[in-house]
Amino acid sequence: MPYVGDADDWTDGGKGPWKGLPAALVDPVLRILGILTGRTTDAIGPDSRFYPDVDDSLDSVEFVMAIEEESSIVIPDRDAQRMVTVDQLVTYLKDRIET
């Protein structure tokens, strides 16, 4: 799986806060967050909290459903409720793919 920071991924050449995380997971998460919140993906970092940093009106159920559809990974409610930052979500998805 290509990671942010590998030669052939992402336009930032591997620089920035996402380095070392799977580009195939980071990109869709940021894209979905951008669509649902209307914010640019540049404004969302790994330490961004879903509430209130990303969007205080983000419908978490809609967001989780979109992530599940995109990743084909089911996220149980109890796991979704524990995720506070964007990085926690990406790491959760990465761990599910690698196991």
ABEGO torsion letter per residue (X at the ends): XBBBGBAABEAAGGBEAABGBBAAAAAAAAAAAAAAAGBBAAABBAABBAOAAABAABBAAAAAAAAAAAAGBBBBAAAAAABABAAAAAAAAAAAAAX
